[in-house]
Amino acid sequence: MFRGVKNGLELIKASVSALKKYPLMLIPMLLCWLLYAPIVVAAKYYIPWGSFTLPMQIAVAFALVLGLTTAFSLSAFILLELIHQIEMGRRPALTAALRQGLDDLFRAFPIVLIWALAWFTLSVIAAIFRKGGQHGDAQATPENIAKTLGGGENISLAGGIIQALKKGVRMTVFIIYPALAWEEMGTSKAVRKGLSIAKSHLSEFATGFMLTELAALVVFTPPAILFLLSDLPGVDFPDLVWFTTILYCAFAFSFTLFLEQIFTAELYLWHLILEKATEDAEKAGHPTPTLATVKRPTLLDNVPDMLLTRVR
């Protein structure tokens, strides 16, 4: 267990260092934000839910959630392609990564759809718990929009549990996607491979979950403090403060999403290296290696690790 935690810590540290070397890799997450933020704000403030029938409400809500899972998935596939370019010894190119990412997204649509169903179900459960705490229709002021995008609304134990479940599903999907993008597996086979890796390295996966959640708490602490101060009697911040907060939340969101995606990607690649090392050990009659005894992949060492594996 300790080794798993140590491995997880090493992957997180490598992920942060990789972003410093390749800031280009943050762009897919920022693009995801440009899709995520309008959908969330529209759903909260601009869609006239009261004028829809219940079936129409369900249809529109699910369409919005599907839009969110599509945006998250596309950002993940673009990042995976950038990592693939680097680990194959090539210069990272965003345009080529976008083209290949769109193709990966098309093949992954069944997974995107299932993810949307899970997200929608959890959102409905969250809405049920939140219903009693609603007090009228909120206005789309800069302050309210900042609180919506910064997670400063409806904070509760039940809400926290739902968010943790959503994150768990999201990171599970992220560890499945490399099987589609890198090994070009079919959907069902990719799901089995991703779930198998998560299960085989459960302590590392759990450590990544906890550490990325801790990172999110840290980067979202400044807006959280601002939200608390704004609720005090007589405290009123100008709109410029809230517009700046929204901009900050865009980068905070992108950074935490990047950590989740690159952590799962590098854990998957580490497992591929382990698979190759295990195959070589069996041929040579050597003891079976473990994750801790094989080289950990990193985007910083200029070693094309994917050339040593069986990826495309």
C-alpha positions as semicolon CSV with decimal commas, in nm:
position;residue;x (nm);y (nm);z (nm)
1;M;0,000;0,000;0,000
2;F;0,282;0,240;0,089
3;R;0,452;0,166;-0,239
4;G;0,127;0,243;-0,419
5;V;0,098;0,578;-0,242
6;K;0,460;0,657;-0,324
7;N;0,404;0,567;-0,690
8;G;0,096;0,791;-0,699
9;L;0,291;1,080;-0,548
10;E;0,565;1,038;-0,806
11;L;0,312;1,047;-1,090
12;I;0,149;1,364;-0,957
13;K;0,485;1,539;-0,922
14;A;0,581;1,430;-1,274
15;S;0,248;1,562;-1,406
16;V;0,306;1,910;-1,263
17;S;0,662;1,915;-1,397
18;A;0,543;1,805;-1,741
19;L;0,306;2,102;-1,760
20;K;0,596;2,337;-1,692
21;K;0,788;2,186;-1,983
22;Y;0,490;2,157;-2,218
23;P;0,240;2,436;-2,134
24;L;0,074;2,355;-2,467
25;M;-0,089;2,060;-2,290
26;L;-0,313;2,293;-2,090
27;I;-0,487;2,415;-2,407
28;P;-0,724;2,114;-2,441
29;M;-0,850;2,179;-2,087
30;L;-0,903;2,549;-2,160
31;L;-1,100;2,450;-2,471
32;C;-1,305;2,218;-2,250
33;W;-1,375;2,511;-2,016
34;L;-1,501;2,719;-2,309
35;L;-1,764;2,451;-2,365
36;Y;-1,822;2,363;-1,999
37;A;-1,880;2,715;-1,864
38;P;-2,154;2,825;-2,111
39;I;-2,342;2,495;-2,064
40;V;-2,337;2,521;-1,685
41;V;-2,435;2,889;-1,684
42;A;-2,710;2,838;-1,941
43;A;-2,855;2,545;-1,745
44;K;-2,854;2,747;-1,425
45;Y;-2,977;3,088;-1,541
46;Y;-3,109;3,100;-1,896
47;I;-3,299;2,782;-1,983
48;P;-3,670;2,823;-1,895
49;W;-3,711;2,488;-1,722
50;G;-4,054;2,581;-1,584
51;S;-4,201;2,613;-1,934
52;F;-4,099;2,257;-2,030
53;T;-4,291;1,938;-1,972
54;L;-4,115;1,676;-1,758
55;P;-4,007;1,464;-2,059
56;M;-3,871;1,777;-2,226
57;Q;-3,684;1,873;-1,909
58;I;-3,524;1,529;-1,898
59;A;-3,433;1,543;-2,268
60;V;-3,278;1,891;-2,248
61;A;-3,093;1,814;-1,924
62;F;-2,949;1,493;-2,067
63;A;-2,845;1,670;-2,387
64;L;-2,654;1,926;-2,178
65;V;-2,483;1,653;-1,976
66;L;-2,393;1,470;-2,297
67;G;-2,240;1,796;-2,420
68;L;-2,030;1,809;-2,102
69;T;-1,905;1,451;-2,128
70;T;-1,824;1,511;-2,494
71;A;-1,622;1,822;-2,407
72;F;-1,434;1,641;-2,130
73;S;-1,369;1,343;-2,357
74;L;-1,239;1,554;-2,644
75;S;-0,996;1,734;-2,413
76;A;-0,876;1,395;-2,284
77;F;-0,818;1,256;-2,634
78;I;-0,632;1,568;-2,749
79;L;-0,404;1,543;-2,445
80;L;-0,350;1,170;-2,506
81;E;-0,246;1,246;-2,862
82;L;-0,003;1,515;-2,744
83;I;0,147;1,266;-2,498
84;H;0,165;1,007;-2,778
85;Q;0,355;1,250;-3,000
86;I;0,605;1,328;-2,724
87;E;0,652;0,964;-2,619
88;M;0,707;0,862;-2,982
89;G;0,991;1,113;-3,005
90;R;0,801;1,371;-3,209
91;R;0,740;1,741;-3,152
92;P;0,393;1,804;-3,002
93;A;0,153;1,952;-3,260
94;L;-0,189;2,068;-3,143
95;T;-0,357;2,061;-3,487
96;A;-0,262;1,700;-3,553
97;A;-0,367;1,607;-3,199
98;L;-0,706;1,770;-3,255
99;R;-0,766;1,577;-3,578
100;Q;-0,676;1,244;-3,420
101;G;-0,864;1,334;-3,101
102;L;-1,186;1,388;-3,298
103;D;-1,144;1,045;-3,457
104;D;-1,085;0,889;-3,114
105;L;-1,392;1,067;-2,980
106;F;-1,611;0,921;-3,253
107;R;-1,496;0,569;-3,170
108;A;-1,546;0,633;-2,799
109;F;-1,906;0,755;-2,832
110;P;-2,061;0,450;-2,654
111;I;-1,841;0,523;-2,351
112;V;-1,923;0,895;-2,370
113;L;-2,293;0,806;-2,373
114;I;-2,267;0,572;-2,074
115;W;-2,068;0,835;-1,886
116;A;-2,342;1,088;-1,963
117;L;-2,605;0,850;-1,824
118;A;-2,406;0,807;-1,503
119;W;-2,346;1,183;-1,471
120;F;-2,713;1,257;-1,537
121;T;-2,826;1,004;-1,276
122;L;-2,593;1,149;-1,013
123;S;-2,707;1,503;-1,102
124;V;-3,071;1,403;-1,054
125;I;-2,987;1,257;-0,712
126;A;-2,801;1,576;-0,623
127;A;-3,100;1,786;-0,732
128;I;-3,329;1,582;-0,506
129;F;-3,107;1,648;-0,204
130;R;-3,072;2,014;-0,299
131;K;-3,440;2,081;-0,362
132;G;-3,525;2,185;-0,009
133;G;-3,247;2,441;-0,003
134;Q;-3,358;2,635;-0,309
135;H;-3,497;2,982;-0,253
136;G;-3,637;3,130;-0,569
137;D;-3,470;3,195;-0,902
138;A;-3,116;3,331;-0,888
139;Q;-3,016;3,611;-1,122
140;A;-2,726;3,583;-1,368
141;T;-2,509;3,843;-1,197
142;P;-2,129;3,826;-1,226
143;E;-2,116;3,724;-0,859
144;N;-2,365;3,440;-0,899
145;I;-2,199;3,316;-1,217
146;A;-1,859;3,316;-1,045
147;K;-2,003;3,117;-0,754
148;T;-2,165;2,870;-0,991
149;L;-1,845;2,810;-1,188
150;G;-1,628;2,814;-0,876
151;G;-1,837;2,560;-0,686
152;G;-1,944;2,812;-0,424
153;E;-2,308;2,708;-0,414
154;N;-2,504;2,437;-0,235
155;I;-2,209;2,306;-0,034
156;S;-2,324;2,008;0,173
157;L;-2,220;1,657;0,274
158;A;-2,456;1,500;0,021
159;G;-2,330;1,734;-0,250
160;G;-1,970;1,648;-0,166
161;I;-2,041;1,276;-0,190
162;I;-2,211;1,320;-0,528
163;Q;-1,917;1,525;-0,657
164;A;-1,674;1,255;-0,537
165;L;-1,876;0,989;-0,720
166;K;-1,875;1,199;-1,038
167;K;-1,498;1,238;-1,009
168;G;-1,455;0,864;-0,956
169;V;-1,653;0,788;-1,271
170;R;-1,463;1,057;-1,461
171;M;-1,117;0,925;-1,367
172;T;-1,227;0,570;-1,445
173;V;-1,328;0,684;-1,793
174;F;-0,997;0,866;-1,831
175;I;-0,799;0,547;-1,762
176;I;-1,005;0,363;-2,026
177;Y;-0,943;0,617;-2,302
178;P;-0,571;0,535;-2,363
179;A;-0,674;0,185;-2,471
180;L;-0,879;0,346;-2,748
181;A;-0,635;0,622;-2,838
182;W;-0,301;0,443;-2,803
183;E;-0,376;0,074;-2,853
184;E;-0,673;0,129;-3,088
185;M;-0,885;-0,130;-2,912
186;G;-1,256;-0,176;-2,963
187;T;-1,490;-0,021;-2,708
188;S;-1,565;-0,330;-2,498
189;K;-1,203;-0,445;-2,498
190;A;-1,084;-0,095;-2,403
191;V;-1,325;-0,086;-2,111
192;R;-1,199;-0,421;-1,983
193;K;-0,836;-0,314;-2,022
194;G;-0,885;0,019;-1,844
195;L;-1,081;-0,133;-1,556
196;S;-0,821;-0,408;-1,524
197;I;-0,541;-0,152;-1,491
198;A;-0,734;0,050;-1,233
199;K;-0,797;-0,269;-1,033
200;S;-0,437;-0,394;-1,066
201;H;-0,298;-0,063;-0,941
202;L;-0,581;0,033;-0,708
203;S;-0,363;0,200;-0,445
204;E;-0,193;0,417;-0,710
205;F;-0,530;0,502;-0,863
206;A;-0,679;0,589;-0,523
207;T;-0,376;0,803;-0,441
208;G;-0,420;0,992;-0,767
209;F;-0,787;1,044;-0,683
210;M;-0,704;1,188;-0,341
211;L;-0,411;1,401;-0,451
212;T;-0,591;1,553;-0,749
213;E;-0,882;1,630;-0,515
214;L;-0,639;1,795;-0,273
215;A;-0,491;1,996;-0,559
216;A;-0,842;2,112;-0,654
217;L;-0,908;2,222;-0,296
218;V;-0,585;2,420;-0,293
219;V;-0,634;2,602;-0,624
220;F;-0,999;2,678;-0,549
221;T;-0,927;2,810;-0,197
222;P;-0,883;3,176;-0,306
223;P;-1,228;3,199;-0,472
224;A;-1,379;3,000;-0,183
225;I;-1,251;3,261;0,063
226;L;-1,389;3,535;-0,160
227;F;-1,729;3,363;-0,169
228;L;-1,737;3,341;0,210
229;L;-1,644;3,708;0,249
230;S;-1,911;3,814;0,001
231;D;-2,177;3,650;0,218
232;L;-2,087;3,868;0,517
233;P;-2,324;4,159;0,597
234;G;-2,221;4,483;0,430
235;V;-1,955;4,323;0,207
236;D;-1,997;4,399;-0,162
237;F;-1,730;4,348;-0,426
238;P;-1,732;4,527;-0,764
239;D;-1,808;4,333;-1,083
240;L;-1,442;4,351;-1,188
241;V;-1,354;4,127;-0,893
242;W;-1,608;3,868;-1,006
243;F;-1,498;3,879;-1,370
244;T;-1,140;3,825;-1,251
245;T;-1,260;3,536;-1,035
246;I;-1,431;3,375;-1,335
247;L;-1,105;3,401;-1,532
248;Y;-0,913;3,251;-1,240
249;C;-1,163;2,965;-1,217
250;A;-1,105;2,890;-1,586
251;F;-0,736;2,822;-1,521
252;A;-0,801;2,645;-1,189
253;F;-1,054;2,417;-1,358
254;S;-0,814;2,350;-1,647
255;F;-0,524;2,272;-1,414
256;T;-0,717;2,024;-1,198
257;L;-0,864;1,854;-1,507
258;F;-0,515;1,832;-1,655
259;L;-0,388;1,660;-1,340
260;E;-0,665;1,400;-1,354
261;Q;-0,609;1,326;-1,722
262;I;-0,231;1,314;-1,727
263;F;-0,218;1,110;-1,405
264;T;-0,439;0,837;-1,552
265;A;-0,255;0,853;-1,886
266;E;0,087;0,810;-1,727
267;L;-0,040;0,531;-1,500
268;Y;-0,168;0,353;-1,811
269;L;0,165;0,402;-1,990
270;W;0,351;0,276;-1,682
271;H;0,138;-0,038;-1,695
272;L;0,225;-0,085;-2,065
273;I;0,593;-0,068;-1,976
274;L;0,529;-0,325;-1,702
275;E;0,355;-0,553;-1,953
276;K;0,656;-0,538;-2,186
277;A;0,899;-0,596;-1,898
278;T;0,693;-0,894;-1,778
279;E;0,695;-1,045;-2,128
280;D;1,073;-1,001;-2,156
281;A;1,127;-1,148;-1,807
282;E;0,921;-1,456;-1,891
283;K;1,122;-1,514;-2,209
284;A;1,449;-1,478;-2,020
285;G;1,334;-1,684;-1,720
286;H;1,374;-1,391;-1,480
287;P;1,148;-1,306;-1,184
288;T;0,825;-1,125;-1,270
289;P;0,875;-0,749;-1,229
290;T;0,636;-0,516;-1,045
291;L;0,526;-0,161;-1,119
292;A;0,778;-0,030;-0,868
293;T;1,069;-0,214;-1,030
294;V;1,020;-0,094;-1,388
295;K;1,104;0,249;-1,523
296;R;0,838;0,510;-1,450
297;P;0,745;0,705;-1,765
298;T;0,790;1,079;-1,762
299;L;0,756;1,342;-2,032
300;L;1,067;1,512;-1,899
301;D;1,334;1,251;-1,974
302;N;1,323;1,277;-2,355
303;V;1,297;0,896;-2,373
304;P;1,032;0,776;-2,625
305;D;0,874;0,518;-2,393
306;M;0,599;0,424;-2,638
307;L;0,856;0,295;-2,883
308;L;0,927;0,025;-2,624
309;T;0,564;-0,085;-2,608
310;R;0,310;-0,219;-2,858
311;V;0,112;0,100;-2,915
312;R;0,055;0,235;-3,264
